[in-house]
Amino acid sequence: MLRGFIKVVAIRPGKLPQEEQVISVTVQRRSLGILGENIAADYLQKKGFQIIERNFRCRLGELDIIARQGGYLVFVEVRTRSSALCGLPQESITANKIKKLRRLAQVYMAQRALYNVDVRFDVVAVYYAGETTITHIENAF
């Protein structure tokens, strides 16, 4: 499987080789994720959050949205689904993901010399199937 590439091929519907199917699904999933993050950022700004950074990346992974609300530095994990077949978006956050997000937040704060700051972890779940439903869980973990 190709990683880091988007391969565009012209083929007949229903005749996708396995590699192109994987790439197609990956592109669709990534597009849905970006849409969900945009919806979540707009929602948070309307609620008075100041978006500081989006998609902070380091070797450990990625933080979707970093924002300020009141005296808190808020790390927001965005989960987006277009179908309930795999459960609600917020149900996909595992204990390992929570540990990873906490480590990422520590890296972010260390890189920016942010000390003695009140921190909160929120989850914004976007269900995007015809109608958009947003669930915001403050202080989720």
Phi, psi and omega per residue, in radians:
M1 nan 2.443 3.102
L2 -1.407 2.363 3.089
R3 -2.048 2.390 3.097
G4 1.459 0.065 3.141
F5 -2.160 2.571 2.966
I6 -1.959 2.023 -3.084
K7 -1.808 2.180 3.126
V8 -1.826 2.189 -3.140
V9 -2.307 2.588 3.078
A10 -1.749 1.925 3.132
I11 -2.460 2.876 -3.124
R12 -1.321 2.483 3.098
P13 -0.970 2.456 3.124
G14 1.425 -0.065 -3.091
K15 -2.057 0.576 -3.104
L16 -1.304 2.180 2.964
P17 -1.114 2.766 -3.050
Q18 -0.948 -0.767 -3.085
E19 -1.085 -0.762 -3.135
E20 -1.183 -0.590 3.086
Q21 -1.086 -0.780 -3.136
V22 -1.099 -0.786 -3.139
I23 -1.118 -0.741 -3.135
S24 -1.071 -0.787 3.122
V25 -1.138 -0.711 3.124
T26 -1.080 -0.766 3.124
V27 -1.114 -0.754 3.121
Q28 -1.098 -0.766 -3.132
R29 -1.122 -0.757 3.132
R30 -1.115 -0.726 3.122
S31 -1.103 -0.727 3.105
L32 -1.126 -0.700 3.109
G33 -1.100 -0.752 3.115
I34 -1.120 -0.752 3.099
L35 -1.044 -0.792 3.124
G36 -1.076 -0.731 3.116
E37 -1.131 -0.679 3.095
N38 -1.133 -0.759 3.112
I39 -1.092 -0.765 -3.130
A40 -1.125 -0.748 -3.141
A41 -1.100 -0.756 3.093
D42 -1.075 -0.779 3.131
Y43 -1.037 -0.820 -3.114
L44 -1.134 -0.703 3.112
Q45 -1.096 -0.691 3.104
K46 -1.146 -0.451 3.092
K47 -1.514 0.053 3.073
G48 1.696 0.105 3.079
F49 -1.305 2.506 3.013
Q50 -1.776 1.979 -3.139
I51 -1.299 2.127 -3.141
I52 -1.627 -0.768 -3.090
E53 -2.730 2.637 3.066
R54 -2.201 2.520 3.057
N55 0.996 0.838 3.027
F56 -1.163 2.208 -3.107
R57 -2.144 2.490 2.963
C58 -2.587 -3.069 -3.063
R59 -1.092 -0.368 -3.134
L60 -1.417 -0.418 -3.094
G61 2.616 -2.549 -3.024
E62 -2.432 2.465 2.951
L63 -1.808 2.221 -3.042
D64 -1.175 -0.984 -3.084
I65 -2.426 2.336 2.997
I66 -2.052 2.235 -3.042
A67 -2.467 2.959 3.009
R68 -2.063 2.409 3.004
Q69 -2.498 2.060 -3.067
G70 1.046 -2.263 3.132
G71 -1.625 0.189 -3.066
Y72 -1.801 2.488 2.872
L73 -1.647 2.086 -3.003
V74 -1.965 2.149 3.048
F75 -1.718 2.115 -3.026
V76 -1.969 2.146 3.028
E77 -1.685 2.182 -3.129
V78 -1.827 2.259 3.073
R79 -2.162 2.284 -3.079
T80 -2.199 2.405 3.056
R81 -2.385 2.612 3.045
S82 -1.974 0.010 3.138
S83 -2.627 2.625 3.115
A84 -1.627 0.143 -3.107
L85 -1.041 -0.579 -3.138
C86 -1.793 0.281 -3.137
G87 1.666 3.116 3.131
L88 -1.271 2.678 -3.098
P89 -0.969 -0.782 -3.074
Q90 -1.176 -0.350 -3.138
E91 -1.295 -0.190 -3.092
S92 -1.507 0.027 -3.136
I93 -1.553 2.001 -3.081
T94 -1.646 2.972 3.076
A95 -1.065 -0.676 3.107
N96 -1.129 -0.670 3.116
K97 -1.141 -0.691 3.112
I98 -1.087 -0.784 3.092
K99 -1.038 -0.761 -3.131
K100 -1.110 -0.745 3.133
L101 -1.123 -0.669 3.096
R102 -1.125 -0.740 3.102
R103 -1.138 -0.715 3.103
L104 -1.081 -0.710 3.113
A105 -1.103 -0.694 3.097
Q106 -1.083 -0.745 3.110
V107 -1.100 -0.810 3.138
Y108 -0.991 -0.851 -3.100
M109 -1.166 -0.674 3.112
A110 -1.143 -0.742 -3.138
Q111 -1.119 -0.497 -3.104
R112 -1.841 0.183 3.124
A113 0.909 0.798 3.105
L114 -1.701 1.905 -3.110
Y115 -2.160 2.723 3.130
N116 0.908 0.806 3.140
V117 -1.981 2.369 3.046
D118 -1.307 2.228 -3.039
V119 -2.082 2.553 3.090
R120 -2.453 2.567 3.073
F121 -1.993 2.084 3.107
D122 -1.960 2.778 3.013
V123 -2.159 2.301 2.981
V124 -2.015 2.026 3.133
A125 -1.777 2.178 -3.139
V126 -1.979 2.069 3.056
Y127 -1.831 1.949 -2.994
Y128 -2.057 1.521 3.127
A129 -2.444 1.543 -3.075
G130 1.364 -1.123 3.095
E131 -1.940 2.472 -3.106
T132 -1.623 2.239 3.072
T133 -2.083 2.246 -3.128
I134 -2.019 2.251 3.038
T135 -2.068 2.114 -3.134
H136 -1.916 2.079 3.124
I137 -1.919 1.842 3.134
E138 -1.392 2.518 3.114
N139 0.908 0.851 -3.022
A140 -1.139 -0.554 3.126
F141 -2.755 nan nan
